[in-house]
């Protein structure tokens, strides 16, 4: 799932769409899960973005953020909450 | 703003205090180590793992392992006793039809094998041949399911799922139950599904029925370009989200399985390309499995992969040869199917033995039923669940045994009858599992692979 073309493309599109927004984490949750993130989720997501940006080895800061947001979206698209309606 | 997720809405409408107690029970169940962690058997096992060589369609016993001179003598005459009440194609049936193939006795055991299996014939002293198999369903769908799951009526866990549920798997970087090139018809995925067992015991298909084995790859496993450290960050994040999700909704087999599947897939990115890279196999090994011949290449590659999976501790591996349903043109078509599989099967047995793996690996050959001694469409045979042949080799099997007998025409099993349920019980027994104790509570009662049936066939044991 996380390696599939479809998730690769969809997560990139969402990341590009939300990168310039004031709170991209909230935008990602609203687009994928149709709800705002909890306070805990916001905190965890921001930590994730910071760690990912540190690790990703990308000189351009805009692209660095987009790549990190794409990774976050890939995680959200792979989560149970997105995949199953129960 | 108050938010209710799509999932929470129905549960908040219905759940009461009962769910509190349930969440405690489920937390305990979820607390164990990974779902494929090795678990101790009930008693000392004779085999550690299984290779199933599945001949989909129903191979003719009468033309391969069960010679019938009286059938040949009476060829063209009517069947001299009543046939079964239910047959698959009643209006196409004809009189008796003898086998066009020559049989000889082989090895110390003197087992009869027809000219269709010249390579397997050299291995008879390693085999326990059961000529008295029977099952309960004359159609592919039911009989295929009955072989794979023990039930031809309801969706039940596959034998491979029961076995990984009972024993776990010895390699945490590969699935515990792999089936190669399995047909998607006649029950399809239900033949390798875990049903109500924890979903991590689902069989992992590699390729599918109509595709070449050499094109079979685990899907979406990545090509090694992904940076592992970045993926690790993503998986940790996903794990955290799943943990919160679990706090909200309680234990769910599907959720646990999805988490463990993501983690397994992460580890498989390194392990799977390695196991599927056969470039280091010697030319002699390739020839042994028939990889140098386009006729044997497809099944040969499956057999070679089975050995490679076994070496790496995969618990249950199935190789599938499809197209054994010979309702007409029997002579030509059964000859072709045997030619495709004969050398690879013998090669697998030779290779397992020379690597010291045969003693601890149980190899099983057979299909969902055999075929009738009466003709169908003039030159074919109909389905016959009442008497047919399967054979076993390796771990704990009495090598060189010829067990059971069908009647003089090969229609019904008449002596030392072995039902699928009995063979299932025996397979579990060889793996150190008591088929009556390997249970799973679901929907208010304990379930088993053998349901309320099955006797261990002690005569098959070494």
Interface residues (C-beta under 8 A of the other chain):
Chain A: X1 X2 X3 X4 X33 X35 X36 X40 X41 X44 X45 X48 X51 X52 X55 X56 X71 X72 X74 X75 X76 X78 X79 X80 X81 X83 X84 X85 X86
Chain B: X1 X3 X5 X6 X7 X10 X220 X221 X222 X226 X229 X230 X231 X233 X234 X237 X238 X240 X241 X242 X244 X245 X254 X255 X258 X262 X265
